[in-house]
Structure formats: structure tokens, C-alpha cells
Amino acid sequence: MMNEIVDVTGGKGGNSFLILGKEKTALIDCGMAYCGDKLISNIRQVLDTRVLDYIFISHSHYDHVGAIPYLKRTWPDSMVLGAEHAQRILHRQNALHTIRELARQAAQIYNAGILEEYDDALLKVDHCIYDGDIMELGGSSITVIETQGHTKCSLSFLISDGTLFPSETTGCMSKTGKIYPGFITSYSEAIASIHKCQAINPRFIISPHFGLVSEDDRPGYWQNCLTAIEETKEFILRLFKQGYNNEEILIEYEKMFRDEQSRLEQPTNAFRLNAQGMIKTVLKEKVFSA
């Protein structure tokens, strides 16, 4: 990976990468709110006298947008770029309330103490970006790729050096090499999004909540993402056909897929919320296609 891409992650629960162009700088995702101070410190060490110009968000979940208000306080002229649907979500008071509550819970889970107060008005998308948009940084650029399936606002980002930041729609790699599926709003869109990323054939892959995929794991990465989604779908449908309801399926799903590594890498509430979304989506699309 080129020197212009720097991992500036501020804490567990969400990765952040700084892209250094000759003229502009950009951050891809910013992690949870409790990460704000450490994230800003890490960015400052890299930028020195430069400023942060852009903040790209892959989607509107709290573990990807939480530190935006702190970043905007530090670099008020920075521009938050995200999908149009994300902009709508972050205008909703109930969404902002949920983000704040989850942020407080995360601060406790990760022993970060009391969450520093922030202004909800700063937690917003300043400018909407769309599939195929290219943001020039000077000597490098970021191409926007719509990859819905995790959320309706999920975006992936391709850096001009061939590094791809696929959205959580495609799945998240574990330290063990296992892929955890991330489709919530649509199974079929997630499959299409994985194929879309695979067709790009990137030189490097930065897996969500993980980081740089090794050279050894890269060749089979996309097939592993597809397999993880397919196994989840088949598991859910099998139990549904056996008469299990959604709650019973969730219990069995957690027994089957919530392994020790998953417990270390993802809070229980987040795992269950994602699993509930996947169960509902699989059953909804099954009925629709019948």
C-alpha cells in the first residue's frame, strides 16, 4: 500500500484511514464518538501543518460517523461527504438520539469513561456523493462506488493507487481470516455489491473493521464474502422451514456463528442487531421471490 494511505484509527470498533493527496487530504470513516480525541491526535501527527479537507463516510451507522462532531470542531472547514440517504438519516432526531445512546454504551464497553458532549448539529453530511463520482486530491483521487445491502447508504471507495475500501455490505474479515457477513437491508443487493467490488480487481483491499487484507488472503477474499452470505441465508431458511420464528432463529444463529473471535471483535448488542436485520431480510426476500 502506498505511503499516501495512513491508518489513523482512534480506538476499537471502527477503522479510519487518512488519504494524503498533494493538494487535499481525506479521511475515510471516523469510528465511534469515544475515538474522537485519539483520532484527532493521530491525524495531527500525520498532517503536521496541513488541514483535513474531506471526511468520507461509508454509511450512517454510529461506529462510522461518531467522531464527526469532534473532527468538525477541530477542522471546521472540513467537508463531510456521504450518500444522499445518509444525509437524510442524519437529519432525523430519532437517528441522532440512537447514535448518541449507542455512543455512550460503546464508551462504557471500551472503558473510555464518560463520553465528551458534542453538538448534534455537527453530525451531518455536508455534500452528497454518488456512484462514479471522483474526488481529486492532487496526485491521487477517490472514486465513489455505491454498494448497498448493509444499509441503503453504503458506499465503497477506490483510491487511484488501486486500494479498495469495500463497504460493510461485502462483509468484515476477522483476525482468524473468517468473513462475517454484513448484509442487513438486502441480500440480493449485497451479492451484487460483492460482484461489483470483485470486478474492480483492486491491488489492495481494506476490509471493514479489520484493515489491510494480506497478499495470501486476497485471491479468495471475494469468494469467501459470497460464501459467508450464502451460508447465512441457507442457515436462516433451513430453520424457518423447520418452523422456527425470528427470535428462535436468532438464538440458534448466535450459537452457530458467535464464536470466540467474534465476541472479542464486536459488542453483543451490535452482533444481535445485525443478525436480526439479516434474518428479517432473508425471510422478506424469500417471500417476495416466491
C-alpha positions in Angstrom: 0.0 0.0 0.0 1.3 3.5 -0.9 2.6 5.9 1.7 -0.3 8.3 1.0 -2.7 6.0 2.9 -2.2 6.0 6.7 -4.1 4.1 9.4 -5.2 6.7 12.0 -7.7 4.6 13.8 -8.6 6.1 17.2 -9.9 3.0 19.0 -11.7 -0.3 18.8 -14.9 -0.6 17.0 -14.2 1.3 13.8 -11.2 1.9 11.5 -10.2 5.3 10.0 -7.7 5.9 7.2 -6.2 9.2 6.1 -5.6 9.7 2.3 -2.8 12.2 1.6 -3.0 14.0 -1.8 -0.6 16.6 -2.9 -3.3 19.3 -2.6 -6.1 17.8 -0.4 -6.4 15.3 2.4 -9.3 13.0 3.1 -10.4 10.7 6.0 -12.3 7.5 5.2 -14.7 6.8 8.2 -14.0 8.1 11.7 -15.0 5.4 14.1 -17.1 5.8 17.3 -17.5 9.0 19.2 -15.2 7.9 22.1 -12.4 7.6 19.5 -12.5 11.4 18.8 -9.6 12.6 20.8 -7.2 9.9 19.9 -8.3 10.0 16.2 -7.6 13.8 16.1 -4.2 13.3 17.8 -3.3 10.6 15.2 -4.4 12.8 12.3 -2.5 15.8 13.6 0.7 13.8 13.8 0.4 12.9 10.1 -0.9 16.2 8.8 1.5 18.4 10.7 0.6 21.9 9.4 -1.9 20.7 6.8 -5.6 20.6 7.3 -8.2 17.9 6.9 -10.3 18.7 3.8 -12.7 15.8 3.4 -14.4 13.2 5.7 -15.8 10.4 3.6 -18.4 8.1 5.4 -19.2 4.6 4.1 -22.6 4.7 5.8 -24.5 6.3 8.6 -24.0 3.8 11.5 -22.7 5.2 14.8 -19.4 3.3 14.6 -18.5 5.0 11.3 -19.8 8.6 11.9 -19.5 9.0 15.7 -16.4 11.2 15.8 -17.6 13.6 13.1 -18.6 16.4 15.6 -15.1 16.4 17.2 -13.4 16.4 13.8 -15.6 19.4 12.7 -14.7 21.3 15.9 -11.1 20.8 15.1 -11.3 21.4 11.3 -14.5 23.4 10.9 -13.9 23.8 7.1 -13.7 20.1 6.5 -16.5 18.7 4.3 -18.4 15.5 5.2 -19.2 13.5 2.1 -21.7 10.7 2.1 -24.7 9.2 0.3 -27.9 11.1 0.0 -29.7 8.6 2.1 -27.1 9.1 4.9 -27.8 12.8 4.7 -31.5 12.2 5.3 -30.8 9.8 8.1 -28.6 12.3 10.0 -31.3 14.9 9.8 -33.7 12.7 11.8 -33.8 13.4 15.5 -34.5 9.8 16.4 -31.4 8.7 14.5 -29.3 11.3 16.2 -30.7 10.1 19.6 -29.9 6.5 18.8 -26.4 7.3 17.7 -25.8 9.2 20.9 -27.1 6.4 23.1 -25.0 3.8 21.2 -22.0 6.0 21.5 -22.4 6.2 25.3 -22.8 2.4 25.5 -19.7 2.0 23.4 -17.7 4.3 25.6 -18.6 2.1 28.6 -17.9 -1.2 26.8 -14.4 0.0 25.7 -13.7 1.6 29.1 -13.4 5.1 27.7 -15.1 6.8 30.6 -17.9 9.4 30.2 -18.4 10.5 26.6 -17.5 14.1 25.9 -20.5 16.1 24.9 -20.9 17.2 21.3 -23.3 19.2 19.2 -25.8 17.1 17.1 -25.8 19.9 14.5 -22.2 19.0 13.5 -23.2 15.4 12.8 -24.3 15.7 9.3 -23.4 15.1 5.6 -22.4 18.4 4.0 -22.3 17.2 0.5 -23.9 14.2 -1.2 -21.7 11.9 -3.4 -22.9 9.3 -5.9 -21.8 6.2 -7.8 -18.9 7.1 -10.1 -18.1 10.5 -8.5 -14.3 11.2 -8.4 -12.8 13.5 -5.9 -9.4 14.8 -6.8 -6.8 15.2 -4.1 -3.8 16.2 -6.3 -1.7 13.3 -7.5 -4.4 10.8 -6.2 -8.1 10.5 -6.3 -11.1 8.8 -4.6 -13.8 7.1 -6.7 -17.2 6.6 -5.1 -18.9 3.1 -5.6 -22.4 2.5 -4.4 -22.6 -0.9 -2.6 -26.0 -1.1 -0.9 -27.0 -4.1 1.1 -25.7 -3.3 4.6 -27.6 -0.1 4.6 -29.3 2.0 1.9 -26.5 4.5 2.1 -23.5 2.1 1.9 -20.5 3.4 -0.2 -17.2 1.9 -1.1 -14.1 3.9 -2.1 -11.4 3.2 -4.6 -8.2 5.1 -4.3 -6.3 5.7 -7.5 -3.4 3.5 -6.4 -5.7 0.5 -6.6 -6.7 0.3 -3.0 -10.3 -0.5 -2.4 -12.2 0.3 0.8 -15.3 -2.0 0.4 -18.3 -1.2 2.5 -19.6 -3.4 5.3 -22.1 -4.7 2.8 -19.4 -7.1 1.4 -18.6 -8.5 4.9 -15.9 -8.0 7.5 -12.8 -10.1 7.9 -11.8 -11.5 11.3 -8.3 -11.8 12.6 -8.8 -15.6 12.0 -9.4 -15.0 8.3 -13.1 -15.8 8.6 -15.6 -13.4 6.9 -18.6 -12.2 8.9 -21.5 -11.2 6.6 -22.8 -7.7 6.8 -26.0 -7.6 4.7 -28.9 -6.0 6.6 -31.2 -4.2 4.2 -30.9 -6.6 1.2 -29.4 -10.0 0.5 -29.6 -9.6 -3.3 -28.0 -6.1 -3.3 -25.2 -7.4 -1.1 -24.4 -10.2 -3.6 -24.4 -7.6 -6.4 -22.2 -5.3 -4.4 -19.6 -8.1 -3.8 -19.5 -8.9 -7.5 -19.2 -5.2 -8.3 -16.1 -4.9 -6.0 -14.7 -8.2 -7.3 -14.9 -6.8 -10.9 -12.7 -3.9 -9.9 -9.9 -6.3 -9.1 -8.2 -4.0 -6.7 -4.5 -4.2 -5.9 -5.2 -3.9 -2.2 -8.3 -4.4 0.0 -9.0 -2.7 3.3 -11.7 -4.9 4.9 -14.1 -3.0 7.2 -13.3 -3.3 10.9 -10.2 -5.2 10.1 -7.7 -3.4 7.8 -5.3 -4.5 5.1 -6.1 -7.9 3.7 -2.9 -9.9 3.3 -1.5 -10.9 -0.1 -2.2 -14.5 0.7 -5.9 -13.9 1.6 -6.6 -11.5 -1.3 -7.2 -14.1 -4.1 -10.0 -15.8 -2.3 -11.4 -12.8 -0.5 -14.5 -12.1 -2.6 -15.5 -15.8 -2.9 -15.2 -16.0 0.9 -17.5 -13.0 1.2 -20.1 -14.7 -1.1 -19.8 -18.0 0.8 -20.4 -16.3 4.1 -23.6 -14.6 2.9 -24.8 -17.8 1.3 -24.2 -19.9 4.4 -26.1 -17.4 6.5 -29.0 -17.4 4.1 -29.2 -21.2 3.9 -29.0 -21.5 7.7 -31.8 -19.0 8.3 -34.1 -20.6 5.6 -33.5 -24.1 6.9 -34.6 -23.1 10.4 -37.6 -21.1 9.0 -38.7 -24.2 7.1 -38.5 -26.2 10.3 -40.9 -23.8 12.0 -38.6 -21.6 13.9 -39.7 -18.0 14.4 -37.4 -15.0 14.1 -36.4 -14.9 17.8 -35.7 -18.7 17.8 -33.6 -18.3 14.6 -31.6 -15.5 16.3 -30.8 -17.8 19.3 -29.7 -20.6 17.0 -27.8 -18.2 14.8 -25.8 -16.8 17.7 -25.0 -20.3 18.9 -23.7 -21.2 15.4 -21.9 -18.0 14.3 -21.0 -16.1 17.5 -17.5 -17.6 18.0 -14.8 -16.5 20.5 -13.2 -14.2 18.0 -16.5 -12.6 17.2 -17.0 -11.8 20.9 -13.6 -10.1 21.0 -14.2 -8.0 17.9 -17.9 -7.0 18.2 -20.2 -6.0 21.1 -23.1 -8.4 21.7 -25.8 -5.8 21.0 -24.2 -5.0 17.7 -23.9 -8.6 16.7 -27.6 -9.3 17.6 -28.9 -6.2 15.8 -27.0 -7.2 12.6 -28.3 -10.8 12.9 -31.8 -9.6 13.4 -31.6 -7.5 10.3 -30.1 -10.4 8.3 -32.9 -12.7 9.4 -35.7 -10.3 8.5 -34.1 -9.5 5.1 -33.6 -13.2 4.2 -37.2 -14.0 5.0 -38.6 -10.9 3.4 -36.8 -11.5 0.1 -37.7 -15.2 0.2 -41.4 -14.2 0.4 -41.0 -11.6 -2.3 -39.4 -14.0 -4.7 -42.0 -16.7 -4.1 
